[in-house]
Amino acid sequence: MEIKRVYKVYFSATYTTKKVVDVIANELCNSIIDCDITSQSLTETIEMDRGDVLVIGMPVYGGRIPASTLQSIIKLKGNNTPAVISCVYGNRDYDDALLELRNEVEARGFKIVSASAFVARHSIFTQIAKDRPNLDDMAQVLQFAIRSKSIIETLDDFSLLQQIDVKGNMPYKVFNQLPMYPTSNEYCVECGVCASKCPVGAISNDNPRATNELKCLACGRCIIECAVGARDFSGEFFEARAVKFQDAFSAPKANEMYYAEINIL
C-alpha cells in the first residue's frame, strides 16, 4: 500500500514519547496529522481512509497506559487500517501496557503492523535511565520505523496480518498510584504554567502551589514546564523509595520490537 497520510496520536508529558513517535511518523510519510492528546482529548471521531496509517505512542504509568487516553482512542476508527504502536517506559517494566494498547487499537478496527516498547528516563525517579532515549535508542526507533514501513508498503490487504503476540497479561494489573506527587517550593512565583500544562487538571489556577493527589498521574509535566524549578518530588517516602528503586532498576533494559506475520492463504 502506498502511504498517503499518517495520523500521529500520542500522550507525552515529558516529551520523550513524542520524540519516539516523531521519528516513526516522519519515516513513514511527509503528510502527518499531529494529534497531541496530552492535555486535550480528541472530541471528534477520526475515521481513517485508504492510504492512512495510525502511529500511536503512550507512556507507561504503573504498568498501564494512562486511563485518560482511552477517551481519545475510542474516537479513532479504522477499517483494517495499518497501525504502528509504541509504549515508552522508565526502565522498570512495561507490564501490560503494550498489550492494553494493542487491544484498544485493534478494537477500533485497526490492524497492528508492528509494536514496540522503548526505554526513556523515569518520570519520578529521574536518575533511572536519565540519558535515554540515547543515540543508540533512537537508531533502533528509526530501524523499527523502516521495517514497519516496508511491511506496510508490501501489503495491500491488511486483514492478512496475524495478531501480534506482545508481552502482557489479562486481566491487566491493577494500577496502583504511589503516594508521591510533585510539590512546590519557595521558588514558586504562582505563574500558573504548571496548572495550564497539567494533563489531568491536578493543579488549580487559583492555587498552583497545591496538587490534587487524587487526580495527579505523577507524570512530571509540571516539573519540566516550570521555568524556575519550583516543582519536584520530595519527602521522606520519596527519598526512601528512590534508593530502593535505584538498586532494583538501574541496570539498562533493552528496547523490544514486534512485527506482524502474514497469514498465507
VENNOR-V854778 format. One record per backbone hydrogen bond with DSSP energy under -0.5 kcal/mol. NH is the residue of the N-H (numbers start at 0). CO is the residue of the C=O. Records with the same first field share a line. If there is no record, write none. Layout:
BEGIN
NH=CO + CO
END
This chain:
BEGIN
2=0
3=1 + 50
4=50
5=30
6=52
7=5 + 32
8=6 + 54
9=34
10=56
18=14
19=15
20=16
21=17
22=18
23=19
24=20
25=21
26=22
27=23
28=24
31=29
32=5
33=31
34=7
36=9 + 34
45=74
46=44
47=45 + 76
51=48
52=4
53=81
54=6 + 52
55=53 + 83
56=8
57=85
59=87
60=58 + 63
61=59
63=60
68=65
69=66
70=67
71=68
72=68
73=69
74=71
75=72
76=45
77=107
79=108
80=108
82=110
83=53
84=113
85=55
86=115
87=57
88=117
90=88
95=62
96=93
98=166
99=95
100=96
101=97
102=98
103=99
104=100
105=101
106=102
107=104
108=105
109=104
110=80
111=109
112=82 + 110
113=82
114=257
115=84
116=255
117=86
119=88
120=131
121=127
125=123
127=124
128=126
129=126
131=128
137=133
138=134
139=135
140=136
141=137
142=138
143=139
144=140
145=141
146=142
147=143
148=144
149=145
150=146
151=147
152=148
153=149
154=150
157=155
159=156
160=157
161=260
165=163
175=173
176=174
179=177
182=231
183=208
184=229
187=184
195=191
196=192
197=193
200=197
203=206
209=206
211=201
212=210
214=211
215=211
223=219
224=220
225=221
228=225
231=182
238=234
239=235
240=236
241=237
242=238
243=239
244=240
245=241
246=242
247=243
248=244
249=245
255=116
257=114
259=112
262=159
264=262
END
